[in-house]
Amino acid sequence: MTAFETVQLVVRIALACVFVGMGVLHFVPGPARGMAAMIPPRMRWGAPFSPSVLVVLTGVCELAGGIGLLVPWTRVAAAICLAVFLVAVFPANAYAARHKERFGAFGTPLIPRLLLQVLLIALCVFCAL
C-alpha cells in the first residue's frame, strides 16, 4: 500500500465515522427535532416530504454514504453521492446560521459552515480518486 493509499484509507474511515455518526443523530428524538426545524420554510412541502420525513431521508443517506465509503465496489459512488448530499443540505445549514438564536449549536456561523462543507466535499472527492 502506498502512502497515498494509506492517507486515503484513513480519510475514508474518518469520513465514514463522521457520516455514520451524524446519520445516527437523525434518529435521536432531540437532535432530529432540531434538524427538522432547520429546514427552511421554502422547503417545507408537507406530506410526503414533511420536515420529519426529510430528516429521516437525510439520515438514511448519511448512513448509507458512510458505510458505502468503506465498501470497495461502492466507494466512488458513495463519495460522489455524499458530495452532492452536502450541497443539497447546505440550505438548511445556511438557514440555521442565519437564525443562531433559535438553533444554538446547530447554528454554526455561515462562513465557517460553508468552509466546512467545502472541506467535506473535497475530502469526499479525495476518497473517490
C-alpha positions in Angstrom: 0.0 0.0 0.0 1.4 3.4 -1.0 1.5 6.4 1.3 -1.3 8.0 -0.8 -3.5 4.9 -0.4 -2.8 4.9 3.3 -3.8 8.5 3.7 -6.9 7.9 1.6 -7.9 4.9 3.7 -7.5 7.0 6.9 -9.6 9.8 5.4 -12.2 7.3 4.2 -12.5 5.7 7.6 -12.7 9.1 9.4 -15.3 10.4 6.9 -17.3 7.2 7.3 -17.3 7.7 11.1 -18.5 11.3 10.7 -21.3 10.5 8.3 -22.5 7.4 10.2 -22.4 9.4 13.5 -24.3 12.3 12.0 -26.7 9.8 10.3 -27.5 8.2 13.7 -28.3 11.6 15.2 -31.1 11.9 12.7 -32.9 9.1 14.6 -32.4 10.5 18.1 -35.5 12.5 19.0 -34.0 15.7 20.3 -31.4 16.2 17.6 -34.0 15.1 14.9 -36.4 17.8 16.1 -33.7 20.4 15.9 -32.8 19.2 12.3 -36.4 19.3 11.3 -36.7 22.9 12.5 -33.6 23.8 10.4 -35.4 23.1 7.2 -36.1 26.5 5.6 -39.8 27.4 5.2 -39.5 27.4 1.4 -38.5 23.7 1.6 -41.4 22.7 3.8 -43.6 20.9 1.3 -45.7 18.8 3.6 -46.6 15.2 3.1 -44.9 13.0 1.9 -41.9 15.3 2.3 -42.5 16.9 5.7 -39.5 18.1 7.7 -39.5 14.9 9.9 -39.5 12.7 6.8 -36.7 14.8 5.2 -34.7 14.3 8.4 -35.2 10.5 8.2 -34.3 10.5 4.5 -31.1 12.6 5.0 -30.2 10.3 7.9 -30.5 7.3 5.7 -28.4 9.0 3.1 -25.7 9.7 5.6 -25.7 6.2 7.0 -25.6 4.6 3.5 -22.9 7.0 2.3 -20.7 6.5 5.3 -21.0 2.7 5.0 -20.6 2.9 1.3 -17.2 4.7 1.7 -15.9 1.5 3.4 -17.1 -0.9 0.7 -14.7 -1.1 -2.2 -17.2 -1.5 -5.0 -19.4 1.3 -3.7 -16.7 3.7 -2.6 -16.6 6.0 -5.6 -20.4 6.2 -5.9 -20.8 6.8 -2.2 -18.2 9.6 -2.2 -19.9 11.3 -5.2 -23.3 10.9 -3.6 -22.1 12.4 -0.3 -20.6 15.4 -2.1 -24.0 16.0 -3.8 -25.7 15.4 -0.5 -23.6 18.1 1.2 -24.6 20.6 -1.5 -28.3 19.6 -1.1 -28.4 20.1 2.7 -26.5 23.3 2.7 -29.7 25.5 2.6 -30.7 24.0 6.0 -27.3 24.8 7.4 -27.4 28.4 6.0 -30.9 28.9 7.4 -29.7 27.7 10.9 -26.7 30.0 10.6 -29.0 33.0 9.9 -31.1 32.1 13.0 -28.4 31.4 15.6 -30.6 32.5 18.5 -33.1 29.7 17.5 -30.7 26.9 16.8 -27.8 27.3 19.2 -25.0 24.8 18.5 -26.7 23.8 15.2 -26.5 27.4 14.0 -22.8 27.4 13.1 -21.9 30.8 11.6 -22.3 30.8 7.8 -18.7 31.3 6.6 -17.2 28.6 8.9 -20.1 26.2 7.9 -19.5 26.9 4.2 -15.8 26.3 4.6 -16.6 23.0 6.5 -19.0 21.9 3.7 -16.3 22.7 1.1 -13.7 20.7 3.1 -16.1 17.8 3.4 -16.8 17.8 -0.3 -13.1 18.0 -1.1 -12.5 15.0 1.2 -15.3 13.1 -0.5 -13.7 13.8 -3.8 -10.3 12.7 -2.4 -11.9 9.4 -1.3 -13.3 8.9 -4.8 -9.9 9.1 -6.5 
